[in-house]
Amino acid sequence: MSKREDDRPGPSPDIEAFNRLEGAVDSALSRLEGLRADLQVSRKKAGEMETLLRKFTGGEEDPSSLMSRLQSLEDENGVLAERLRKGREGVQKLLARIRFLEEQG
């Protein structure tokens, strides 16, 4: 009597678990290599940007303090723009009064 293929024992559960673990580890290592490569590219780009920024600023200031100063100036610019808008409104009101008074006189 011959054994059917379905009756043959498959790989043991320990071997299946080991194979799955090995696949997971290989996948994790592959992902780690990809992340390391991405990190290396990012660090290189950051270094290039800092070098360009230092060349642009003459190397006088730290890039982070320069960014802080830029943000402060942008905030101040917003405040000044609002003050100009209100000032223009006031001037328009004064001009309207002057025109009214000229028409009355």
Secondary structure, DSSP 8 states (H G I E B T S, - for coil): ----GGGS----HHHHHHHHHHHHHHHHHHHHHHHHHHHHHHHHHHHHHHHHHHHHHTT-S-HHHHHHHHHHHHHHHHHHHHHHHHHHHHHHHHHHHHHHHHHH-
